[in-house]
Amino acid sequence: MGLWKITEKGPTKVPETKLKQEKLLEENLENWICSDSTILGEPLFIIGRQVLIPDIKDRLDVLAIDPQGNAVVIELKRGKLKAPVDMQSLRYASYISKWRFTDFENVSRNYLNQVSDPEFNFNSLYESFCENAGVDDVPDINTDQRIIIVGSSVREKLGSVALWLREHTIDVKVIEVHTFKDGNDVFIEPNIVVPLQVSKFSDTGKIKPDGSPWRSDGKTWHLEKRCSPATKKLFILLDQIIQENLEVEGPRWNQKDYVSYRINNLNWLAVVTMPKTLLLKFLVKKDSFKSDQIADRLQVKKFDKEESMSEKLNLPSSVFVKNRNEKTDRIYLRIKNDFNIESEEFLVFMNDAYKAFPIK
C-alpha cells in the first residue's frame, strides 16, 4: 500500500528506498530493535546482541526472552532474506536449547555491563518485564525456542521453509522491513509475512473447536501432561487437604500453567504444576508472614530474593515471601518429594494462610 504524507494539497506518497541505499547497516537494525522490541510486533526482553556461541565461535545477532519464557533468536539482514539464513537460525536455536538459566544470566550481565555488579539480579529484571507485559505467573526460562528473521524482502525459498517449519510446530516469524524517505527523515514499516495475517473477520459466525486442552479437560492436562507421577501424587494430597479443611471455590483447572482455588471469586492459591515441583502461590495480607518463620514451621529452606532461578530450583522444598503492593504479600512455597504434605504443621499453616486472605 505504501506510505502517504498528508499535506495541505492532499496526500503525497512518500518515496520508498532501501536500507542499503541509505547506508544503514544491520547494526542500525539491531540498535532499533534493542531500543524498542515492539518494532517486531511484540514485547521482548532483550538480553544480548552479537552473542557468542561457545565452541563453534559463531555469533547470533540478537537474543531475547518472550513473556512465555521462550528463548528468541533474532537474525537480521538488511538486504533480501536468502535461504541460508533459515539454517543459520535453526542452528542457533538448537545451540540455545541446551542453555541453562545461568547461561542466560551471564549473557544478560555482559549485555547490560553489569559484570562486576554484585547487586545485579537477572531474575528480578525478567520478573519485572513479565509483569509489565501482563504476565502475573512468571514462567521458567528456555522451555522452548523461537526464531524471528528480519530483512528487506523474503525470497520464495525462505518463505516456503518458514511455513513448513511452522506446520511442524517450530515457531518462526519472518518480518519484512520496508524503508521510506521524506527529505532527511527515514521511516521504516515492519510487516509480518510469516505467519501470514488472516482477516479478523474471516471466522465471524463460526463455531470454533477449543484447541486449548487445559480448557476442554484441564484436570487431565495438569495431572497427566504437566505433572510427573510424583507431583501428581503431591497435588492429589494437597487438594484433599484443601477440600476437607477449607471453604474455597475450586480447583479451577482452566489455566495453562496453574490450578487455582478462590475466595469470593478471587485467587487465594495458585498451584503451578511442574514435573519436579509444585509452586504454591498464596495471596495474603501484607506482613502477615515472614519467610524465616514459614521455613522454620514447615522445615523447608528459605530462598533469597537475590539468588538466581537456577539456585532456587536446585534447593529442596523452599519458601519466599514477596511484597506485592501496600496491602498484600505473596507466599511462594515450592514443594518437592522431600516435603511432608500430610504433616499437622502444614495443615495449620494452610489455615493461617486462609485466614490471612486480604479480601473476604
Steps between C-alpha positions, in 0.01 A plus 500: 500500500790735564536795734316829448563845641197724543569859399282805437493402133387147582672164544850465360663160465828471691769350275618151591871440541733226630700472820812441294428803285475715814828350625323342793659177622381191684646670805238774462226239493646350816501839669136565417383158617701516821358847570139387449426135428137578415633591154477122454135500603538374857673579831834322540755500781824564310792335679781509243625604159775343294482212745793262477407132475769303688707234321393596147617863532192631322277792599126551476370854446258551790385267779180565695244331726126543450237524778430126468861412585602403145850584383474712184777495238483814283696506174525817293580563132475847353467355150292217360439208731667207327457130571818437709379732776237243600760228563718750685210593728409135561859424597499784749166390647631144539807627687293728724262213585781345706559811711421519869367792701853609594602523132222753434590681821865535393412624151264759647762611752747566218242673280394735780861567608435355845787248508647627826177617668417273797147649514411388146191279510405352165195319636351820646547679167321221316219493757451876457490457122233228533291714734518794255395264222194397701629158607443447872640144521865520394586196284818294501758621250592311180216250506497543120673701229370736232652664193439848357662587165502863388599643161401712203319234297438127516591261223264217416732226630527654845127567519424140407744363760362730770142389433605133504677549833190661650287210380740275695463708821826698463410860588651712222401858423625684190478879481560719196616853574397754237690829502378844396666842480348846520768768485747413774250282685518122462200282591478125537190284474540146638257246350453147632490275193532163675263408650275674250242722657141380478204733480356555846156455345565165328378288791205717595200280568694174507482263795863432578628186669702592807862413421615557858495165684519668841162658424326191368647258758719693739520223758659257256723780366646584841515156657610299196680750276664750735554289812723199543362203698672644810356853473161358398493309829598820686224697332232240576600505869503881500154517345369250756631715786340813353163335433477347848608806698436826313201671342628604161383487139697251294704347376470702178693314231457730199836681502799373305762526776316487828196373691323753718297503820284809556339696778223740396591445135863608553803272490617414850732219391650428157680167469748504212533141380843374392671160470744550788317738731171666583518875552233617746429872473286636785354850504508633860487826694818700507741408781286207617783254430880505495714267291715395797196412710338289227831324432532407869137389530501280192863387520586634155776718364463873455608619157634849473360759263849566367570139407479397136213285378736205449603521867134512607407201287789295636388552860285242675151616599531872566310821572514873432258782590487787251324831550242554229362845584416716802233253617605154389790255493541180305643183652698285257525148642676243280427145613685194375510132592686581822205703633267345758169624362299292749662655809289672763716811472424537129126479572534774764696714254230454233233613745708804597553593135126459442420735789756752366330536160469881462150521350203316655 
